[in-house]
């Protein structure tokens, strides 16, 4: 049997540089200070130990409160998780729908701006983003459906950006769904390993991944394979 990973204490998590990010900036202003601190503690606990292995005592100890204090602000642990995941998905989508991005007319420049912003957001908030991606199973069916709708809207937004470039000739006639999935994976998967004290800033990583994304749709990439290359068929149906 594989050795079970040790659980991390509240003190371990507070001092761990791998769990430092800008997640505390995400919480709704309507929430009180204690609620926001509890969410920050919960994010670290869920990211390090997993949702199911985290207790309300773990979360409360992270802010120096008794376990019962959490229920004063959140009736259940699942509601804490739902607040984190819902807000994380909402803010990630909002970051690519900024007016400055939507105003970009050139399809390649717009896609570059979208990928750069989305990647940088996930790097800057990599701890909460990790919980958003890996702890969905902890949500109730109703809350999961609400988050799923946000994920569908995000996927559609990215697909529309690629379809726009295919339609105006800026991009090759790629398989839109597959290429979009690859782009999203690039921006999201970094939450498994990224650290703010690493070699790349969120902005640097965003620009690098934006370059990679544009290569996936570059007409020059498919020039040797004839019009549209191997992916031409499914693209029109994307």
C-alpha positions in Angstrom: 0.0 0.0 0.0 1.3 3.4 -0.9 2.3 5.6 2.0 -0.3 8.2 2.8 0.8 11.8 2.6 1.1 13.5 5.9 -1.4 16.2 6.7 -0.1 19.7 7.0 -0.8 21.8 10.1 -2.1 25.4 10.0 1.4 26.6 11.0 3.0 24.5 8.2 0.7 26.1 5.7 1.1 29.7 6.9 4.9 29.4 6.5 4.9 27.5 3.2 6.1 29.7 0.3 4.4 27.4 -2.2 1.0 28.5 -0.9 1.6 32.2 -1.2 -0.4 34.0 -3.8 -2.9 36.8 -4.3 -6.0 34.7 -3.4 -6.9 37.0 -0.5 -7.6 39.8 -3.1 -10.4 37.7 -4.7 -13.0 37.6 -1.9 -16.1 39.7 -2.2 -16.0 43.1 -0.5 -19.4 42.4 1.1 -17.8 39.7 3.3 -16.4 40.7 6.7 -12.7 40.5 7.6 -13.1 37.2 9.5 -14.9 35.6 6.6 -12.2 36.6 4.2 -9.5 35.3 6.5 -11.3 32.0 6.9 -11.5 31.7 3.1 -7.8 32.3 2.8 -7.1 29.7 5.4 -9.5 27.2 3.7 -7.8 27.7 0.3 -4.4 26.8 1.8 -5.9 23.8 3.6 -7.8 22.5 0.6 -4.8 23.0 -1.7 -2.4 21.2 0.6 -4.5 18.5 2.2 -7.5 18.2 -0.1 -11.1 19.1 0.7 -12.2 15.9 2.3 -9.1 15.6 4.5 -9.5 19.1 5.8 -11.5 19.7 8.9 -13.3 22.8 10.1 -10.7 22.8 13.0 -7.9 23.1 10.4 -9.6 26.1 8.8 -10.3 27.9 12.0 -6.9 27.3 13.5 -5.4 29.0 10.5 -6.9 32.3 11.7 -6.6 31.6 15.4 -10.2 30.7 16.1 -12.1 27.8 17.6 -13.7 25.3 15.3 -17.2 26.4 16.3 -16.3 30.0 15.1 -16.4 28.9 11.5 -20.1 28.0 11.6 -20.9 31.5 12.7 -19.8 32.7 9.3 -20.3 29.6 7.1 -23.0 27.1 7.9 -20.9 24.2 6.4 -17.5 23.4 5.0 -19.1 22.8 1.6 -20.3 26.4 1.5 -16.7 27.5 2.1 -15.6 25.4 -0.8 -18.4 26.7 -3.0 -17.6 30.3 -2.3 -13.9 29.7 -3.2 -14.6 27.8 -6.4 -17.5 30.0 -7.6 -15.6 33.3 -7.0 -12.4 31.8 -8.6 -14.2 30.9 -11.8 -16.1 34.2 -12.0 -12.9 36.2 -11.5 -10.9 34.1 -14.0 -13.6 34.7 -16.7 -13.9 38.4 -15.9 -10.2 38.9 -16.4 -10.4 37.9 -20.1 -13.5 40.0 -20.6 -12.0 43.3 -19.7 -13.1 46.1 -22.0 -9.4 46.6 -23.0 -9.3 43.0 -24.4 -12.8 43.1 -26.0 -11.8 46.3 -27.8 -8.9 44.6 -29.7 -10.0 44.2 -33.3 -7.1 42.1 -34.7 -7.9 38.4 -34.1 -4.3 37.4 -33.3 -3.8 40.3 -31.0 -7.0 39.6 -29.2 -6.2 35.9 -28.7 -2.7 36.9 -27.5 -4.3 39.2 -24.9 -6.8 36.6 -23.8 -4.2 33.9 -23.3 -1.7 36.2 -21.6 -4.4 37.5 -19.2 -5.8 34.1 -18.4 -2.4 32.6 -17.8 -1.2 35.4 -15.6 -4.4 35.3 -13.6 -3.9 31.6 -12.8 -0.3 32.2 -11.9 -1.1 35.1 -9.7 -3.9 33.1 -7.9 -2.4 29.6 -8.4 -3.5 28.4 -4.9 -7.2 29.2 -5.3 -7.0 28.1 -8.9 -5.7 24.7 -7.8 -8.7 24.3 -5.5 -11.0 25.4 -8.3 -9.7 22.7 -10.6 -9.0 19.8 -8.3 -11.7 19.9 -5.6 -14.9 20.1 -7.7 -16.0 16.7 -6.4 -16.6 18.3 -3.0 -19.4 20.4 -4.2 -23.1 19.5 -3.9 -24.8 18.7 -7.2 -26.5 22.1 -7.3 -23.3 24.0 -6.7 -21.4 21.9 -9.2 -24.0 22.7 -11.9 -23.6 26.4 -11.2 -19.8 26.2 -11.6 -20.2 24.0 -14.7 -22.2 26.7 -16.3 -19.3 29.2 -15.7 -16.9 26.7 -17.2 -19.0 26.3 -20.3 -19.1 30.1 -20.7 -15.3 30.3 -20.4 -14.8 27.5 -23.0 -17.3 29.2 -25.3 -15.4 32.6 -25.0 -12.1 31.0 -25.9 -13.7 29.0 -28.8 -15.2 32.2 -30.2 -11.8 33.9 -30.2 -10.4 31.1 -32.3 -13.4 30.8 -34.6 -13.1 34.6 -35.2 -9.5 34.2 -36.4 -10.3 31.2 -38.5 -13.2 33.0 -40.2 -11.2 36.1 -41.1 -8.2 34.1 -42.3 -5.9 35.1 -39.5 -5.7 31.5 -38.3 -5.3 28.2 -40.0 -8.4 26.0 -40.4 -7.7 24.1 -37.2 -9.9 21.8 -35.1 -11.3 24.6 -32.9 -12.4 22.4 -30.0 -9.1 20.6 -29.7 -7.0 23.7 -30.1 -9.1 25.6 -27.5 -8.8 22.7 -25.1 -5.0 22.8 -25.5 -4.9 26.5 -24.9 -7.0 26.3 -21.8 -4.8 23.4 -20.5 -1.7 25.5 -21.0 -3.0 28.3 -18.8 -4.6 26.1 -16.2 -2.2 23.2 -15.6 0.5 25.6 -14.3 -1.4 25.6 -11.0 0.2 22.2 -10.2 3.7 23.6 -10.1 3.8 27.4 -10.2 5.3 29.5 -7.4 5.4 33.3 -7.2 9.0 33.2 -6.1 10.0 31.1 -9.1 11.8 32.2 -12.2 8.9 33.6 -14.2 6.5 36.3 -13.1 2.8 35.8 -14.0 3.2 38.3 -16.8 6.2 36.7 -18.2 4.5 33.3 -18.2 1.4 34.8 -19.8 3.4 36.2 -22.7 5.3 33.0 -23.2 2.1 30.9 -23.3 0.4 33.5 -25.5 3.2 32.9 -28.0 2.7 29.1 -27.8 -1.1 29.5 -28.3 -0.6 31.6 -31.5 1.7 29.0 -32.9 -1.1 26.5 -32.6 -3.2 28.5 -35.0 -0.6 30.0 -37.2 -1.3 29.5 -40.9 2.5 29.2 -41.5 2.5 26.1 -39.3 0.3 24.3 -41.8 1.8 25.6 -45.0 3.5 22.3 -45.9 0.4 20.3 -45.4 -1.8 22.2 -47.9 -4.7 24.5 -47.2 -5.5 24.1 -43.5 -3.2 21.1 -42.9 -4.4 17.9 -41.3 -6.9 19.7 -39.0 -8.8 21.4 -41.8 -11.8 19.1 -41.8 -13.2 19.5 -38.2 -12.3 23.2 -38.0 -15.3 24.4 -40.0 -17.6 22.5 -37.7 -15.7 23.7 -34.5 
